[in-house]
Amino acid sequence: MTESEIYAALNDIFRDIFADDSIVLAADSSAKTVKGWDSFAHIKIVVAVESRFGIKMRTKEIETMANVGDLVRLVETKTAH
């Protein structure tokens, strides 16, 4: 899966969770830049990402993510075959 495919899927996930079709994610998007991204939304994002990509993220991996770029790299690593 390419980086652009991951971003496209994440955009869909975020738009659904935040009910905002104008969201366009970038590598530096984070809870500080996405309105409504709180701890509850974060859990919903993790669950949706795991489901969409068929992966499992460890707590340590989740805790070290600072932005969407980190999430993309994690998905790339976990989906590489």
N, C-alpha and C positions, 0 to 999 in steps of 0.2 A: 504494500500500500504506500502510495506516495504522500509526501508532506501535504501537497495541495488537497488530496483526497481526505486526509485526516482533518485538515482545517475546514473543509466543506461539511464533513460529518459533525464536527464540533460546533460549527455555526448553527446547524440544524438543531442540535441538542440544546444549545444555549438559548436560541430563539424560542424553542418549545418551553423550556423551564422558566424563562423570564417573560414569556408571552410578549416578545418584542421582536418583530420581524426586521427591525433596523440594525440589529446587532451584527457587527462585522469584527471578528476577532483578529488580533495581531499577536505576535510573539510576546509583546509586553503587556497584553491585556491581563488584568488581575482583579481581585476583589476591590481594589482601590479605584479601578476605572470602569467597572461594570456595575451599574446601579442595581441594587437589590441582592448583590452577591454576598450573602452572609453565611454563617456556619451551616444553617439548614439547607440553603441552596447548594452549598459545597457538597454536602452528602448526596443530594439529588444528582449533581453533576457526576460524581464518582460512580454512583450506581448506574446511571445512564451510559457513561463511557464504558464501564465494564461490560454491560449488556450489549451495546452496539458493536464493540470490537472483540467480544468473546475473550476478555482478559480478566485477570484478578490483580489488584494493586495491593501491596502490603502497606500497613500503617506508616512505616518509615518512609516509603516512597511518596505517599500522600502528604505527609508532614513536610517534606523537603521541597515540594513544588511551590515556586514563588509566583509563577505566571503561566499563561497558556503555552508559551514556548516550551516550558519544562514539561507540561502535560503532553504536548505533541511528541517530544523526544521520548518520553516514557512509552507512549502508545507505539511509536516506531520500533523501539527496542523489543517490546512485548509481542508485536505482530510480525516481526521479521522471522522468516523461516529459512 
